Amino acid sequence: MRKIEAQTIQSVRDLLWMPEFKGTYFKSSNMQVDQSHRGIHGKLGYERIISVRLHGNEIFALYPADKNFIIMDCNWKTSTTKSRLNVLLACFSSGFSIFQKNHEWYFQGKTWTKAYRWESSQSVQFYLDADNYPLKLAEKLAPSRLEKSTKTSRDGSYFIK
């Protein structure tokens, strides 16, 4: 996992704990993480969206209330796009990945017997497991800005020195 990917993961995790935040939370080089709101909070039709952008293109849109996210390649089937999508899938889903074979992209679940041809975007159920190895690696590579500023862990169980 690259440092910029770890910073992106940590930023998405921070925003999960900051429902009132609006705007760009993290921006570095070609990556950006922001949060937006549609509608009126507490009213029917309200949506909170955490977005990850690569070169200005939205490749990941997380809908916390619906517990799902959408990943997209924005017609950029590059190794960088695939790497970013796979890191997001590893951290926020349970066993999905994208791989390439003979210049074609495929989408695979770890318990599936067959991979499916990648069709530019995919909706996936959101799943956050604290014992997930990629999440732990992201914590090592890039400290959380939220935990740093509040000097407490996300669950409030200890103080960070």
C-alpha positions as CSV (number, residue, x, y, z in Angstrom):
1,M,0.0,0.0,0.0
2,R,1.3,3.4,-1.0
3,K,1.4,6.3,1.5
4,I,-1.1,8.3,-0.5
5,E,-3.5,5.3,-0.5
6,A,-3.1,5.0,3.3
7,Q,-3.8,8.8,3.7
8,T,-6.9,8.4,1.6
9,I,-8.2,5.4,3.6
10,Q,-7.6,7.3,6.9
11,S,-9.4,10.3,5.5
12,V,-12.5,8.3,4.6
13,R,-12.4,6.7,8.0
14,D,-12.2,10.1,9.7
15,L,-15.2,11.4,7.7
16,L,-17.3,8.4,8.8
17,W,-17.0,10.0,12.3
18,M,-17.6,13.5,11.1
19,P,-21.1,13.6,9.7
20,E,-21.4,17.4,9.9
21,F,-18.2,18.1,7.8
22,K,-18.7,19.5,4.3
23,G,-16.0,20.1,1.6
24,T,-12.6,18.8,0.9
25,Y,-11.0,17.0,3.9
26,F,-7.8,15.7,2.2
27,K,-6.0,16.6,-1.0
28,S,-2.5,15.5,-2.0
29,S,-1.0,15.1,-5.5
30,N,-3.6,13.3,-7.6
31,M,-6.0,12.2,-4.8
32,Q,-8.8,14.1,-3.0
33,V,-11.3,13.1,-0.4
34,D,-14.4,15.2,0.3
35,Q,-17.8,14.9,1.8
36,S,-21.1,16.4,0.5
37,H,-24.7,16.5,1.6
38,R,-27.8,16.4,-0.6
39,G,-31.2,17.5,0.8
40,I,-32.1,18.5,4.4
41,H,-30.7,16.4,7.3
42,G,-33.4,14.4,8.9
43,K,-35.8,14.7,6.0
44,L,-36.7,12.2,3.4
45,G,-34.2,12.2,0.5
46,Y,-31.2,13.4,2.5
47,E,-27.9,11.8,1.5
48,R,-24.4,12.1,2.9
49,I,-21.7,11.2,0.4
50,I,-18.0,10.6,1.0
51,S,-16.1,10.8,-2.3
52,V,-12.6,9.9,-3.4
53,R,-11.3,11.5,-6.5
54,L,-8.3,10.5,-8.7
55,H,-7.2,13.3,-11.0
56,G,-10.5,15.0,-10.4
57,N,-12.6,12.0,-11.4
58,E,-14.8,10.4,-8.7
59,I,-13.7,6.8,-8.4
60,F,-15.4,6.0,-5.0
61,A,-18.7,7.2,-3.6
62,L,-19.6,6.0,-0.1
63,Y,-23.2,6.3,1.2
64,P,-22.9,5.7,4.9
65,A,-26.7,5.7,5.6
66,D,-27.2,3.0,2.9
67,K,-24.1,1.0,3.9
68,N,-22.9,0.7,0.4
69,F,-20.5,2.4,-2.0
70,I,-19.9,2.6,-5.7
71,I,-16.5,2.2,-7.4
72,M,-15.9,3.6,-10.9
73,D,-13.0,3.7,-13.3
74,C,-14.3,6.8,-15.1
75,N,-13.0,5.2,-18.4
76,W,-9.4,5.3,-17.1
77,K,-8.4,1.6,-17.0
78,T,-4.9,2.3,-15.7
79,S,-2.7,0.5,-13.1
80,T,-3.1,3.5,-10.8
81,T,-6.9,3.5,-11.0
82,K,-6.9,-0.3,-10.4
83,S,-4.5,0.0,-7.4
84,R,-6.6,2.8,-5.8
85,L,-9.9,0.8,-6.3
86,N,-8.4,-2.4,-4.9
87,V,-7.1,-0.6,-1.8
88,L,-10.6,0.9,-1.2
89,L,-12.2,-2.5,-1.8
90,A,-9.8,-4.2,0.6
91,C,-10.5,-1.7,3.4
92,F,-14.2,-1.2,3.0
93,S,-15.7,-4.5,1.6
94,S,-15.4,-8.1,2.5
95,G,-13.1,-9.7,-0.1
96,F,-13.7,-8.1,-3.4
97,S,-11.0,-7.2,-5.9
98,I,-10.3,-6.1,-9.5
99,F,-7.7,-7.9,-11.6
100,Q,-6.6,-7.8,-15.2
101,K,-6.2,-10.7,-17.6
102,N,-5.4,-10.3,-21.3
103,H,-5.9,-6.5,-21.2
104,E,-9.5,-7.0,-19.7
105,W,-10.5,-6.0,-16.2
106,Y,-12.5,-8.5,-14.0
107,F,-14.4,-8.1,-10.7
108,Q,-14.1,-10.9,-8.2
109,G,-15.5,-11.8,-4.8
110,K,-13.3,-14.1,-2.7
111,T,-16.0,-16.7,-2.3
112,W,-17.2,-16.6,-5.9
113,T,-16.4,-19.4,-8.3
114,K,-16.3,-17.1,-11.3
115,A,-15.0,-13.6,-12.0
116,Y,-17.2,-11.1,-13.9
117,R,-16.1,-8.8,-16.6
118,W,-15.6,-5.3,-15.3
119,E,-18.2,-2.9,-16.7
120,S,-16.9,0.6,-15.6
121,S,-18.7,0.7,-12.2
122,Q,-19.9,-1.6,-9.4
123,S,-22.0,-1.1,-6.3
124,V,-20.6,-2.9,-3.2
125,Q,-21.9,-3.4,0.3
126,F,-19.9,-1.3,2.8
127,Y,-18.2,-3.3,5.5
128,L,-15.7,-2.0,8.1
129,D,-13.7,-4.6,10.1
130,A,-11.2,-3.2,12.6
131,D,-9.1,-6.4,12.3
132,N,-8.8,-5.9,8.6
133,Y,-5.1,-6.1,7.7
134,P,-5.2,-3.3,5.0
135,L,-6.8,-0.9,7.6
136,K,-4.1,-1.7,10.1
137,L,-1.4,-1.1,7.5
138,A,-3.1,2.3,6.6
139,E,-2.9,3.2,10.3
140,K,0.8,2.5,10.4
141,L,1.6,4.4,7.2
142,A,-0.6,7.4,7.8
143,P,-1.9,8.6,11.2
144,S,-5.5,9.8,11.4
145,R,-5.9,13.6,11.3
146,L,-9.0,13.2,13.5
147,E,-7.2,11.1,16.2
148,K,-4.3,13.5,16.1
149,S,-6.4,16.6,16.6
150,T,-8.6,15.1,19.4
151,K,-5.8,13.1,20.9
152,T,-8.1,10.1,21.3
153,S,-8.8,7.0,19.4
154,R,-11.9,6.7,17.2
155,D,-13.7,4.6,19.8
156,G,-12.6,7.0,22.6
157,S,-10.8,4.1,24.5
158,Y,-7.4,5.6,24.8
159,F,-5.4,8.8,24.5
160,I,-2.8,9.2,21.8
161,K,0.5,10.7,23.0
